[in-house]
Each structure stands twice: as structure tokens, then as C-alpha cells.
Amino acid sequence: MTLSPVRLSRRAGPLGLRVSFEFFPPKSAEAEATLWDAIARLAPLRPDFVSVTYGAGGSTRERTLNTVARLVRETPLKPAAHLTCVGATRDEIETVVRGFAEAGVRHIVALRGDPPGGAGAHYETHPQGFASTAELVGAVKAIANFEVSVSAYPEKHPDSPSMAHDLDVLQAKVDAGATRAITQFFFDNDVYFRYLDKVRSRGIDIPVIPGIVPVQNFRQTAEFARRCGASIPAWLAHRFEALDDDPATRRLIAAAVAAEQVIDLLDRGVRDFHFYTMNRADLVYAICHLLGLRPTPAEDAA
């Protein structure tokens, strides 16, 4: 499947809204078709950027590069390539960064990354690798003038001993050159705003964009939340109760939950949203429609 590039407006959406979308590189031909169908569906919403993940232990390195390179070649979108410190030497990671630059990528999402066992497994720094995300950010910025985004954790990273330590880590990433933070997903918006207050009180002034995950599968989302330290409110579990064998109703509930969350964030002044799409477009597209975003016809784009 080849996407015909269309001319998209780079202006922000209504009320200054900006959205971005996260995808993961496909593992099969069928998954690849699903991914590019989702990209084609969401591209006309003029996202600020789209990011492509990097598997635990660098397991999707080549597929990530291939995906972002195709985004550069075949679409007008601005891809951001995820990059982690896990399981590689400094030289190997710097080679990957140069490969992204040669492919036309100008934005890196720099992460420590999960160990090969996934979130919750014990993390070990590679003896010839980067000791921290801050070191990785500094190395990326030294190679080329990349825009660098990093992660943030409203309920703290599960490996952090305290929120104060977690904020120290974020500060170090900003000091190294990060210009945007994207949060781990959350479902209680008060959690996000309390965290933002803590970030601002430390003098950290980069954008902290809320990460939104539409619940495609509640059990899977709850398990991932458990492993990455994100809480599942009781009211959310109650909404999905007894729907394991009722996918149609589950999709309606998922849409309602996500819509309530983003509209509340919008009402409280948030204008940037990062959606974890799970390579599925319909639910994310519907939420963006509720936010007021509309596709721009090619002939009207500036």
C-alpha cells in the first residue's frame, strides 16, 4: 500500500489544539496493513507529529527505522522515532540515531526503555551503554539538532523511590536538552494536574503533554497499568464490568470514557493531547472529532 502525499495545514486546530499519535511498528503483513490504514485515516487531522515505538531491549529497531523512513517518504507527517538505552552500547545507539537522521527524521523520543522482559522486569544498564535517559538525550543532541521528547510519570515511574526522585530525573532530562515531556497514560485527570503543579514548582517549564489511551481492551490495559505504575480507578473498572464477551458495548463504553476525559482536560485548559492509538484509528478519530478537529481537504490546506 502506498500513501499519496496530501497537502496538510500545519496550523493548530480549533482553540489552538494540537494532537499527536503514537504507533508501533508492525510484526506481520496483516499488521502492517492495519497500521497504514490507521495512519491514512488519522493523517488528515493534521497531527503535530506521530511517534513510532521501539520495542523492549531494542527488539523492533529495524522495524521502527523502516516505519519512520516510510512516513518521511510517503506522507507529509512529521515522524518521531522512539529510542531507548536498553541492551546496546553507546556506539550502537549513536549509529541508530545517525540512521534516523539519514532517513529524514528530526524528532527523537528518548527513553530509558523497558528490559527485554518488559515493564516490571529488573532493569540493568548496559556496561558500555548510557547510564540514564539524560545521557541519551545529551548524545542525541550532540549528533544533530533533533527535537527531543521524553517521558513523564504523573504517578511516578515504578522504579523511582519517590516522586521527588522522579522529578529530579525529569529535570536532568530537560537540562540535557529535552524540550517536551509526554506522560504515561492516566485516567484520573486530577492526578495529571497535581503532577503538573509539582513539575512547575520545580521550575520545569517545558510542555507536559497528557498521554491518552483509549481502552481497546480493559483487561490488557489494566494489566499494563499495573506493570507501569498507573492506577485504575474503581469507577473505571465498574464501567467495563461484565463486558468481556460483549465487544460492541465495550467499544461504546471505551468511547464514552475517553470522551469524558479529553473534554474535561480541554475544559481545564489543556490544548495538547498525545494519543496511544494501538494502531487503531476509529476510536482516536472519534475522540478528535469531539475535540473539534476536522480533516482538511487537500485543496483547502495551506
N, C-alpha and C positions, 0 to 999 in steps of 0.2 A: 504494500500500500504506500503510495506517495502522496504527501500532502501538498496541495498547490498553495504557495505562499499567498496570503492576503494582506492587504494594507490595513493595519490596525492603528487606531488612535492611541497615542501614548499619554493623553490627558487622563487625569484621575476621574473616577466615576462620580455620580451624584454625591453632593456633600463632601467632596474630597476623598471618597472611598478608594482604597487600594486593596486588592486581593492578590494572593499568591497561592500556588497549588503545589503540593508535593506528590511525586510519583515514585514508584520503584521499578528498577529495570526488570524486564520480563525474563522468565525462565524457559519459555516454550513458544512455539509459533502461535499457538492459540492465545497465550497470554500477551504476546506482542501485538496481536490484532486488537485485543481488548484495550491495551494501553493506548494505542494510536487512535482508536475510536474515541477514547476519553479525551485525549489531547485535542482532537479535531472538534469535539463538542464544546470544550471549555475555552479554547483559544480566542473565539470572538468576544469573550468577556473582557479582553484586554488586561490580563494579569500583569502585575508589576514585574514578576518573574515566576518561573517554575523551577522547582528543585527536583533532583533525582538522587535517591538514596544510595548508600554504599554499605553493602552487607556486613554482618558481623565478621570481624577478622579480615576485612577486605575481600570477602568472598565473591563480591559482584564487580570487582574492579574493572574488568574489560567490558562487562555489560553496561556499567554506568557510563564509561567513556563512549561506548558506541551510541548510547541513547542521547547523551548531551550533544555529541557531534552531529547526530541526525537532526536534532532540534535546531542547531545552528544552520545546517544546510537547507532544511526543507520548510522551516517555519519562521515567522517574524518574532517568535517568542525569545525572551532572554533567559537562557538556562543557567541554573546554579548547580554546580556539582558538589555533592557531599564528599567529604574526605575525612578519614579517621586516622588515629595514631596506631591502631591495633595491628600487631603481627607483622610489622615491616620496619626496616631500618630507615634512618633519615634519608639516605641516598635513594632508596626505593620510593619513598613518599615524594621526594623532590622531583624524581623522574615522572611520577604520575602527574604532579602539578604542571610540569612543563608540557606533558601530553595534553592536558586540558587547555592550556594556553594555545598550543598549536592548533587545537580543534576549534578555536574561536571563543572559548568560554572565558568570561571576565568576572565571574562571581563564584566564590567557593563558600560552602557551608562547612566550617571547620569544627570537628567534633572529636572528643576523646574516643568514642565508639564503644560498643559492647564487645566483650571477649567472644571467641568462637562459640561458646556455649550459650550465648545470648544474654539478654538483660537478666541480672541476678547471679550470673556466674562470677567467679573470682577474677578480677582484672589484674593482669601483670604487665608492667611496662616492658617493652622490648629492650634488651640490653644496649642495642645500637639505635634505638628509636627515640622519639620525642617523649619527654617525661610528662608533658602536660599539653592541654589544648592551647594554652597561651604560647608555648614554644612553637607549636604547629602554626598558629596564626602569624607569629613573627617570621617564620620561614616562608610562608606563602607570600606575605607582603614583600619580603626581600627578593623573591623571584620575579614578581611582576606586580603591577599596580591593580591587583584584584580587589573587588569589593568582597569583604569577608563578613559573613553572618555566623553567629554562634548560638548555642542553646542556652536556655534559661529554665529554671525549675521552680514554679510557684510553691510547690510543696517540698522543695529541696531534692537534690539528687540522692538516690538511695545510698550511695557510698559516702556522702558527706556527713561528718559527725554532728553538724549543726547548721542552722540557717546562716549564722554569721560566717562560717567557713565557706558555705556555698556562695555567699555574696563576695567574699574575698576572691574566689575562683573567677567569678564573673568580672570583677574589677581587673584582675590580671589579664583576662582576655581582651577587655577594652583597652587597657594600657598597651597591649601588644599590637593593636590596630583594628580590632573588630568594630564595625560601625552599625550593627543591627543584632538584636537578640530575638530569637523565636522560641516561644515557650513550649514546654511539654504540654500535652493536652490536659484539660481540666473540665469539670462540669459545674462547679460552683463558682460563679463569677466573682463573688466576694473574695475567694481565695486569690484570684488574679489581682484584684485591686489592692488587697493587703500586701501582696508581694511587691507590686509596683511602688507602693508607698515606701517600703523598705529599700528598694533599689534607688529611688530618688533621694532618700535621706542619706544615702552613701555618696551622693554627688555623681552617680552614674546617670548620664543624660541621653544615651543612645535610645532609639526606638526599641521598645519591648513588645513585640507583636504577639498577640494571643494565638496559640495553635489550637485549631478546632478540629475535632474528629467526629464526623457523623457516624453514628453507631450502626454499622452494617450488620454486625453480629454481636449481640450483647455478651455472650459467654466469652468470646475471644477478646473483646475489648476489656472486660472485667479482669481476665487473666493477665493481659498485657499491663493493665493499670497496676495490678498487684506487684508485678515484677519491676515496674519502673517507678513505683512510689506515688502514683496518682490515686486519689481516693475516689470511691464510687459512692455517692450519696444514697441513703436508703430510699429516697423518693424515686431515684432513677431506676434502681433495681425493681422497685414496685411497679413501675410503668411497663417494664418488659416481662413481668411475671406471667408465667403460663403461656408464653408466645413462642416457645421453642419450635413447635410444629405448625406455626401459623405465620409463614414468611410475609404474606401480603399485609396483615395487620402490623407486623413488626416493622415493615418499611414505613407505614404511615406514622407509627409512634416515633420512629427514628427521625423522620422529617419534622414532626412537631417539636421534639426535644431540641434539635439543632436550631430550629427557627426561633424558639423562645430564647435560647442562649444568645444567638447573634443579635437579635433585636434588642435584648436588654443591654448588651455591650454597646450597641450603636446608640441607644438612648442615653448611655452614661459616658458618651464622648469618644468611644473607640472608632477609629477610621481605617485601621489596617487589620486585615484578617489573613491568617495563613491556614489553608485547609489541607488536612491529611486525607487525600482522596481515596486511598486504597485502590487506585487505578480504575475507579468507577465514577462516572460523570453525573448521572442523573440527580442524585441527592444533593451533591455540591452545586450543581447548576440551579436547582430549585431554590436552595438557600440564597445564592447570589441574586436570584430574581427577587426574592423577598427584600433583600438589602437595597434593591433599586437598580441593580446593574442590568444592562440590556446589551445584546450583541450589536456590534457596529457593522452595518453593511459596508463592503469594500468601497463602494462609490462615495460613501459619506465620511470615510476615515480621513484623518488629516495626517 
